[in-house]
Amino acid sequence: MLYYALVFLIIAIIAGILGFGGIAAAAAGIAKILFVIFLVLFILALIRHSTRRV
């Protein structure tokens, strides 16, 4: 998940440099959504792991 967020971030940066504003905005939005999903899943995994250690 984090890998795809980074890929879309790189696509957004390259598209922004080349002047493709619409594509850059879309790729940046997708990267943000994927990163938030990654963070939520990561936090849930940490919580689940800490409760299973007992």
Buried (B, 14 or more C-beta within 10 A) or exposed (E): EEEBBEBBBEBBBEBBEEEBEEBBEBBBEBBBEBBEBBEEEEEEEEEEEEEEEE
